[in-house]
Amino acid sequence: MDTKGLVIKSCAAALFGLFSLQASAATVTFNYTESFGAVTPDGPAPYAIAVFDDGGTAGSVTLTMSVSSTVNMADVTEMYFSLDPLLDANSLNFTRDGGTGPSAADTTISTGTDAFKADGDGLYDILFDFPPPPGTISSRFNAGEDLVYTISGIASLTASSFNFWATPDGGEGPYLSVAKFQSTGPDQEGSDWVGAVPVPAAVWLFGSGLLGLIGIARRKRA
């Protein structure tokens, strides 16, 4: 095998190994950084974070949602998630396990295949609806708060079960998840939609580096 072929094969193997590791990881993290609404929340991105953790076993996943402490008076009113299309979102059970955000009584969780559209983006299978409504303004999901839910009901469920694109439906994206912000801007009267970055920036940088190596090998071969 010539030098070019060896480098390309090695790079491909490294990329495959990296993405296989990502797919089998016990956690999947969404960083909400991609604004496609009217008024962006204050502070640096990510404006919110969602982490799915299966603890290395199937059947139960812990979802931790948090709003950045730097978004000032902004709050999250909705969060949209996708599910593996081979699984039935209506079979999922949700139990609030803690956090400083809205209570279970003030949160509506709805499920359905491609049942929920994030404005200007795609169709999602799970919708967390935070106050108001339901609940009151004082019960909002505010800056610096978090929520922890256990998701169960499907024996094969893992963190990777939520690492899927929304079904395209025009507009922005595609995204793996979307958060809706209210009370954005200096007068707290704006709103924004923020998509989760599909692949962590570090992975893109690593992949770009490997592609650079391939280019160098080709130049040397020429």
C-alpha positions, 0 to 999 in steps of 0.5 A: 500500500502506498503512503497516500493509501496508508494515511487515508486508511488510518484517518478513516479508521480514526474517524470511525473509532471516534464516532463509534465512541460518541455513539456508544457513550453513556452521555449525550450533551446538547449545547444550545448555541444557534440562535434563529429567532428575533432577540438573542439571550444575553451572555455568551453561548451556550444559552442552555445545556441538556445532558442525557445520561444512561449510566452505561445501561439501557432502559433508563436515562437521566435528562438534566436541563439547565439554563445558563446563569448569564442570560439575565432575565431570559427564561426557557419556555419550551424544549424540543427533543427527537427520539430514535425513529425505531422507538415509540415516543408515546411509550416513554415515562417521565419522572421529575427527580430534582432541580431548581426549575419548575415543578412537575405540576407546572410542566407539561410533557407531550410526546408523539412522532413528529408531533411538535414543530419548533418555529422555523425548524423541524418536527420533534417527538418530545416537548417540555412546556414550561411556565407560563403556561402552565403555571405562572410567571413566578414559576418560570425556568430561569437563568441559573436553574436546572431540572432533572428527569428520569426517562423510562418505558422502553427496555432498549432506551439509552442516551444515544436514543435521543441523538437524532435529527428532527424531521425537516419541515422547512426553515432553519436547522437541522438541529437535534434539539431546540429551546425557546427563550422568552423575556430576552433583550434589554426590555425583557420583551423579546423572544428567541429560538436556539438550536443545539449544535449537532456535533461538538466543535472538538469533533469538527476540529479533529475531523478537519485535522484528519482531512488536512493530513489527507491533503498533505499526503496527497500533495506529497504523493503528487 
